[in-house]
């Protein structure tokens, strides 16, 4: 596959290259920002996963869908976690909504969030200390029954180190839950370089099903289930329409989301996918 030139529509207006790795079947954003400059690319009021803002219809829809999906995610985690202890770590927990839901379900919760504003909101919601990324190295081996990363793995600078850490901190019979965009979906191939889920340079990696299986397979872990996130096709298509024309076109956006989900019935290539991963 050819490399793709993609613009940062949210913050900087800069252009980046998506360089295809044929062996892993994934794209890498290049150049990748340094750790010192990466945070500046998140400094936007439009980065709504770091706020609880409901300033307009789009943000209200986003938060409604997020609330609906919380119970779905919780059900998935519950179903694929066999332990009675039920101890969960949410990496990149944002404003803490998933952790607050898990607490209601009587899980013992822990969270990591690099953004200070989101971390403060999450602490207030959950009543626990939300940690920075540095805490990962302090976690003891075999600590958690479940580790979740909801649309976070694509943001992680060192993929192999992150996956090795996940392997280390999950209990032998525990489960890891990874949600990421899928560049092989219909909405991705339709919008091409305007596909909003490329979201450069915040998204450093762009995954296919093969790449997730390969990356975790290297650490002797196995994808045991792949589940669709059907709402993402609509959300991403709406944003992609804005990249395309400068304004959100709800009719075209929802139509494209519908088509993407319809085509995925036979291909299984939904706009975003949840991977359930266990030790081999």
BASE-995487 format. One record per residue (C-alpha): chain; x, y, z; residue number from 1. Coordinates in nm, 4 decimals. Layout:
REM BASE-995487
<'A', <X, Y, Z>, NUM> ...
END
This chain:
REM BASE-995487
<'A', <0.0000, 0.0000, 0.0000>, 1> <'A', <0.1135, 0.3557, -0.0705>, 2> <'A', <0.2114, 0.6084, 0.1943>, 3> <'A', <-0.0501, 0.8761, 0.2706>, 4> <'A', <-0.0053, 1.2477, 0.3431>, 5> <'A', <-0.2426, 1.3593, 0.6196>, 6> <'A', <-0.3018, 1.7024, 0.7723>, 7> <'A', <-0.3505, 1.7793, 1.1418>, 8> <'A', <-0.6967, 1.9368, 1.1253>, 9> <'A', <-0.7345, 1.9894, 1.5011>, 10> <'A', <-0.4364, 2.1901, 1.6231>, 11> <'A', <-0.1318, 2.2662, 1.4100>, 12> <'A', <-0.2346, 2.2406, 1.0444>, 13> <'A', <0.0918, 2.0547, 0.9806>, 14> <'A', <0.1201, 1.7644, 0.7390>, 15> <'A', <0.2490, 1.4190, 0.8296>, 16> <'A', <0.3227, 1.1008, 0.6395>, 17> <'A', <0.1583, 0.7668, 0.7112>, 18> <'A', <0.4306, 0.5152, 0.6230>, 19> <'A', <0.3085, 0.1623, 0.5554>, 20> <'A', <0.4707, -0.1364, 0.7264>, 21> <'A', <0.3916, -0.4268, 0.4963>, 22> <'A', <0.5044, -0.7007, 0.7380>, 23> <'A', <0.2770, -0.5811, 1.0175>, 24> <'A', <0.0046, -0.4354, 0.7892>, 25> <'A', <-0.0093, -0.1009, 0.9701>, 26> <'A', <0.0801, 0.2635, 0.9208>, 27> <'A', <0.3235, 0.4700, 1.1268>, 28> <'A', <0.2927, 0.8484, 1.1551>, 29> <'A', <0.6148, 1.0242, 1.0514>, 30> <'A', <0.7774, 1.2350, 1.1696>, 31> <'A', <0.6642, 1.1440, 1.5214>, 32> <'A', <0.6710, 1.4388, 1.7619>, 33> <'A', <0.9274, 1.4259, 2.0410>, 34> <'A', <0.7996, 1.3457, 2.3896>, 35> <'A', <0.8629, 1.7108, 2.4787>, 36> <'A', <0.6441, 1.8488, 2.1984>, 37> <'A', <0.3752, 1.5772, 2.1826>, 38> <'A', <0.1620, 1.7329, 2.4589>, 39> <'A', <0.1235, 2.0559, 2.2595>, 40> <'A', <-0.0716, 1.8687, 1.9908>, 41> <'A', <-0.3433, 1.7922, 2.2469>, 42> <'A', <-0.3926, 2.1565, 2.3433>, 43> <'A', <-0.7287, 2.2144, 2.1813>, 44> <'A', <-1.0759, 2.2775, 2.3192>, 45> <'A', <-1.1962, 2.0411, 2.0481>, 46> <'A', <-1.0185, 1.7441, 2.2094>, 47> <'A', <-1.3374, 1.6437, 2.3861>, 48> <'A', <-1.2182, 1.3170, 2.5391>, 49> <'A', <-1.0233, 1.5336, 2.7859>, 50> <'A', <-1.3258, 1.7434, 2.8881>, 51> <'A', <-1.6921, 1.7078, 2.9768>, 52> <'A', <-1.7871, 1.9994, 2.7512>, 53> <'A', <-2.1314, 1.9960, 2.5869>, 54> <'A', <-2.1125, 2.3237, 2.3971>, 55> <'A', <-2.2948, 2.2144, 2.0826>, 56> <'A', <-2.5048, 1.9366, 1.9331>, 57> <'A', <-2.2012, 1.7375, 1.8212>, 58> <'A', <-2.0505, 1.7344, 2.1698>, 59> <'A', <-2.3872, 1.6425, 2.3225>, 60> <'A', <-2.4182, 1.3496, 2.0802>, 61> <'A', <-2.0606, 1.2444, 2.1597>, 62> <'A', <-2.1282, 1.2339, 2.5330>, 63> <'A', <-2.4620, 1.0567, 2.4868>, 64> <'A', <-2.2958, 0.7864, 2.2788>, 65> <'A', <-2.0081, 0.7645, 2.5286>, 66> <'A', <-2.2562, 0.7114, 2.8120>, 67> <'A', <-2.4364, 0.4412, 2.6144>, 68> <'A', <-2.1092, 0.2681, 2.5285>, 69> <'A', <-1.9944, 0.2619, 2.8916>, 70> <'A', <-2.2457, -0.0075, 2.9817>, 71> <'A', <-2.1548, -0.2007, 2.6649>, 72> <'A', <-1.7837, -0.1879, 2.7502>, 73> <'A', <-1.8544, -0.2891, 3.1088>, 74> <'A', <-2.0555, -0.5874, 2.9871>, 75> <'A', <-1.7712, -0.6941, 2.7568>, 76> <'A', <-1.5131, -0.6673, 3.0357>, 77> <'A', <-1.7375, -0.8560, 3.2793>, 78> <'A', <-1.8062, -1.1329, 3.0283>, 79> <'A', <-1.4382, -1.1938, 2.9497>, 80> <'A', <-1.3018, -1.1712, 3.3048>, 81> <'A', <-1.3379, -1.4914, 3.5052>, 82> <'A', <-1.1829, -1.3827, 3.8359>, 83> <'A', <-1.3949, -1.3131, 4.1439>, 84> <'A', <-1.1583, -1.0370, 4.2605>, 85> <'A', <-1.2335, -0.8057, 3.9662>, 86> <'A', <-0.9474, -0.5573, 3.9730>, 87> <'A', <-0.9235, -0.3286, 3.6661>, 88> <'A', <-0.6729, -0.0731, 3.5398>, 89> <'A', <-0.7892, 0.1775, 3.2760>, 90> <'A', <-0.4889, 0.3247, 3.0930>, 91> <'A', <-0.5683, 0.6613, 2.9358>, 92> <'A', <-0.8842, 0.6878, 3.1420>, 93> <'A', <-0.9668, 1.0437, 3.0280>, 94> <'A', <-1.2261, 1.2014, 3.2560>, 95> <'A', <-1.2866, 0.8747, 3.4412>, 96> <'A', <-1.6283, 0.7696, 3.3124>, 97> <'A', <-1.5408, 0.4047, 3.2552>, 98> <'A', <-1.3759, 0.3759, 3.5967>, 99> <'A', <-1.6792, 0.5348, 3.7639>, 100> <'A', <-1.8985, 0.2754, 3.5913>, 101> <'A', <-1.6671, -0.0087, 3.6975>, 102> <'A', <-1.6817, 0.1167, 4.0566>, 103> <'A', <-2.0623, 0.0943, 4.0467>, 104> <'A', <-2.0212, -0.2678, 3.9361>, 105> <'A', <-1.8113, -0.3308, 4.2505>, 106> <'A', <-1.4777, -0.3535, 4.0699>, 107> <'A', <-1.1589, -0.2410, 4.2414>, 108> <'A', <-1.0385, 0.0367, 4.0120>, 109> <'A', <-0.7122, 0.2088, 3.9168>, 110> <'A', <-0.6477, 0.4670, 3.6461>, 111> <'A', <-0.3704, 0.6330, 3.4474>, 112> <'A', <-0.4160, 0.9590, 3.2548>, 113> <'A', <-0.1349, 1.1865, 3.1293>, 114> <'A', <-0.3507, 1.4985, 3.0800>, 115> <'A', <-0.3664, 1.7058, 3.4004>, 116> <'A', <-0.7118, 1.8550, 3.3388>, 117> <'A', <-0.8689, 1.5186, 3.2568>, 118> <'A', <-0.6874, 1.3599, 3.5513>, 119> <'A', <-0.8383, 1.6157, 3.7896>, 120> <'A', <-1.1926, 1.5488, 3.6608>, 121> <'A', <-1.1374, 1.1717, 3.6804>, 122> <'A', <-1.0147, 1.1963, 4.0407>, 123> <'A', <-1.3302, 1.3883, 4.1368>, 124> <'A', <-1.5559, 1.1346, 3.9620>, 125> <'A', <-1.3954, 0.8202, 4.0987>, 126> <'A', <-1.2746, 0.9252, 4.4432>, 127> <'A', <-0.9330, 0.7676, 4.3818>, 128> <'A', <-0.5945, 0.9054, 4.2851>, 129> <'A', <-0.5485, 0.8920, 3.9082>, 130> <'A', <-0.1843, 0.8368, 3.8198>, 131> <'A', <0.0461, 0.9653, 3.5470>, 132> <'A', <0.2187, 0.7290, 3.3030>, 133> <'A', <0.5212, 0.7019, 3.5339>, 134> <'A', <0.3176, 0.4813, 3.7690>, 135> <'A', <0.3128, 0.1976, 3.5138>, 136> <'A', <0.6709, 0.0991, 3.5969>, 137> <'A', <0.5836, 0.0763, 3.9682>, 138> <'A', <0.2980, -0.1714, 3.9233>, 139> <'A', <0.3792, -0.5202, 4.0519>, 140> <'A', <0.3658, -0.8195, 3.8197>, 141> <'A', <0.0316, -1.0012, 3.7834>, 142> <'A', <-0.1655, -0.7179, 3.9465>, 143> <'A', <-0.4861, -0.6891, 3.7440>, 144> <'A', <-0.7683, -0.9126, 3.6266>, 145> <'A', <-0.8438, -0.6679, 3.3451>, 146> <'A', <-0.6531, -0.3858, 3.1757>, 147> <'A', <-0.8404, -0.1566, 2.9382>, 148> <'A', <-0.7139, 0.0896, 2.6768>, 149> <'A', <-1.0119, 0.2519, 2.5056>, 150> <'A', <-0.8687, 0.4300, 2.1997>, 151> <'A', <-0.5316, 0.4753, 2.3681>, 152> <'A', <-0.2846, 0.2310, 2.2111>, 153> <'A', <-0.2648, 0.4443, 1.8953>, 154> <'A', <-0.1303, 0.7308, 2.1103>, 155> <'A', <0.1541, 0.5363, 2.2766>, 156> <'A', <0.5066, 0.6299, 2.1548>, 157> <'A', <0.6768, 0.2957, 2.2376>, 158> <'A', <0.4433, 0.0173, 2.1279>, 159> <'A', <0.6623, -0.2811, 2.2127>, 160> <'A', <0.7426, -0.1510, 2.5627>, 161> <'A', <0.3724, -0.0844, 2.6260>, 162> <'A', <0.2683, -0.4337, 2.5190>, 163> <'A', <0.5444, -0.5902, 2.7300>, 164> <'A', <0.4167, -0.3924, 3.0298>, 165> <'A', <0.0595, -0.5091, 2.9667>, 166> <'A', <0.1876, -0.8674, 2.9582>, 167> <'A', <0.3703, -0.8133, 3.2877>, 168> <'A', <0.0917, -0.6525, 3.4921>, 169> <'A', <-0.2003, -0.8696, 3.3801>, 170> <'A', <-0.2725, -1.1830, 3.5823>, 171> <'A', <-0.2040, -1.5130, 3.4003>, 172> <'A', <-0.5772, -1.5712, 3.3472>, 173> <'A', <-0.6622, -1.2016, 3.3032>, 174> <'A', <-0.7789, -1.0156, 2.9929>, 175> <'A', <-0.6614, -0.7044, 2.8075>, 176> <'A', <-0.9161, -0.4939, 2.6191>, 177> <'A', <-0.7859, -0.2763, 2.3353>, 178> <'A', <-1.0086, -0.0470, 2.1267>, 179> <'A', <-0.8508, 0.1167, 1.8205>, 180> <'A', <-0.9581, 0.2593, 1.4836>, 181> <'A', <-0.9385, 0.0285, 1.1819>, 182> <'A', <-0.7914, 0.1798, 0.8645>, 183> <'A', <-0.9323, -0.1095, 0.6603>, 184> <'A', <-1.2917, -0.0007, 0.7272>, 185> <'A', <-1.5127, 0.1360, 0.4513>, 186> <'A', <-1.5219, 0.4883, 0.5981>, 187> <'A', <-1.1406, 0.4934, 0.6040>, 188> <'A', <-1.1088, 0.3855, 0.2404>, 189> <'A', <-1.3851, 0.6309, 0.1398>, 190> <'A', <-1.2408, 0.9411, 0.3065>, 191> <'A', <-0.8749, 0.8483, 0.2405>, 192> <'A', <-0.6408, 1.1181, 0.3786>, 193> <'A', <-0.9413, 1.3065, 0.5215>, 194> <'A', <-1.0421, 1.0143, 0.7460>, 195> <'A', <-1.0731, 1.1740, 1.0897>, 196> <'A', <-0.9485, 0.8667, 1.2780>, 197> <'A', <-0.5991, 0.9157, 1.1365>, 198> <'A', <-0.5881, 1.2192, 1.3720>, 199> <'A', <-0.2176, 1.2904, 1.3188>, 200> <'A', <0.0118, 1.3343, 1.5010>, 201> <'A', <-0.1821, 1.2337, 1.8137>, 202> <'A', <-0.2379, 0.8923, 1.6571>, 203> <'A', <0.1119, 0.7570, 1.6079>, 204> <'A', <0.0046, 0.4134, 1.4798>, 205> <'A', <-0.2795, 0.2952, 1.2572>, 206> <'A', <-0.3794, -0.0679, 1.3022>, 207> <'A', <-0.5387, -0.3515, 1.1107>, 208> <'A', <-0.6605, -0.6779, 1.2629>, 209> <'A', <-0.3427, -0.8466, 1.1409>, 210> <'A', <-0.1165, -0.5910, 1.3090>, 211> <'A', <-0.2844, -0.6233, 1.6498>, 212> <'A', <-0.2609, -1.0034, 1.6330>, 213> <'A', <0.1045, -0.9849, 1.5273>, 214> <'A', <0.2121, -0.7268, 1.7861>, 215> <'A', <0.0586, -0.9135, 2.0788>, 216> <'A', <0.1570, -1.2486, 1.9331>, 217> <'A', <0.5218, -1.1469, 1.9646>, 218> <'A', <0.4678, -1.1400, 2.3425>, 219> <'A', <0.2945, -1.4795, 2.3395>, 220> <'A', <-0.0532, -1.3297, 2.3747>, 221> <'A', <-0.3567, -1.4147, 2.1659>, 222> <'A', <-0.6579, -1.2205, 2.0386>, 223> <'A', <-0.9517, -1.4347, 2.1516>, 224> <'A', <-1.2369, -1.2063, 2.0425>, 225> <'A', <-1.2877, -0.9069, 1.8117>, 226> <'A', <-1.5963, -0.6915, 1.8641>, 227> <'A', <-1.7308, -0.3959, 1.6622>, 228> <'A', <-1.7756, -0.0368, 1.7796>, 229> <'A', <-2.0546, 0.0538, 1.5389>, 230> <'A', <-2.1153, 0.4079, 1.6642>, 231> <'A', <-1.7604, 0.5068, 1.5706>, 232> <'A', <-1.8435, 0.4863, 1.1997>, 233> <'A', <-2.0981, 0.7682, 1.2417>, 234> <'A', <-1.8819, 0.9803, 1.4717>, 235> <'A', <-1.5722, 0.9494, 1.2510>, 236> <'A', <-1.7698, 1.0084, 0.9306>, 237> <'A', <-1.9190, 1.3283, 1.0734>, 238> <'A', <-1.5720, 1.4574, 1.1581>, 239> <'A', <-1.4383, 1.3455, 0.8199>, 240> <'A', <-1.7117, 1.5445, 0.6444>, 241> <'A', <-1.5957, 1.8493, 0.8408>, 242> <'A', <-1.2378, 1.7905, 0.7239>, 243> <'A', <-1.3691, 1.7596, 0.3688>, 244> <'A', <-1.5953, 2.0645, 0.3455>, 245> <'A', <-1.5225, 2.2754, 0.6541>, 246> <'A', <-1.8600, 2.1971, 0.8101>, 247> <'A', <-2.0353, 1.8941, 0.9510>, 248> <'A', <-2.2869, 1.7462, 0.7099>, 249> <'A', <-2.5048, 1.5216, 0.9296>, 250> <'A', <-2.6903, 1.3628, 0.6376>, 251> <'A', <-2.3752, 1.2627, 0.4478>, 252> <'A', <-2.1936, 1.1697, 0.7670>, 253> <'A', <-2.4673, 0.9418, 0.8972>, 254> <'A', <-2.5179, 0.7899, 0.5524>, 255> <'A', <-2.1474, 0.7072, 0.5236>, 256> <'A', <-2.1476, 0.5610, 0.8738>, 257> <'A', <-2.4458, 0.3433, 0.7840>, 258> <'A', <-2.2781, 0.2212, 0.4644>, 259> <'A', <-1.9570, 0.1442, 0.6537>, 260> <'A', <-2.1388, -0.0650, 0.9132>, 261> <'A', <-2.3433, -0.2408, 0.6446>, 262> <'A', <-2.0319, -0.3392, 0.4476>, 263> <'A', <-1.8642, -0.4571, 0.7683>, 264> <'A', <-2.1356, -0.7204, 0.8201>, 265> <'A', <-1.9598, -0.9362, 0.5612>, 266> <'A', <-1.6017, -0.8086, 0.5952>, 267> <'A', <-1.5845, -0.7569, 0.9763>, 268> <'A', <-1.3863, -0.4392, 0.9017>, 269> <'A', <-1.5724, -0.1960, 1.1278>, 270> <'A', <-1.4535, 0.1628, 1.1789>, 271> <'A', <-1.3242, 0.0732, 1.5246>, 272> <'A', <-1.2720, -0.2640, 1.6876>, 273> <'A', <-1.2354, -0.3958, 2.0421>, 274> <'A', <-0.9785, -0.6726, 2.0832>, 275> <'A', <-0.9973, -0.9110, 2.3791>, 276> <'A', <-0.6473, -1.0442, 2.4430>, 277> <'A', <-0.5259, -1.3186, 2.6756>, 278> <'A', <-0.2035, -1.5017, 2.7518>, 279> <'A', <-0.1396, -1.8046, 2.5346>, 280> 
END
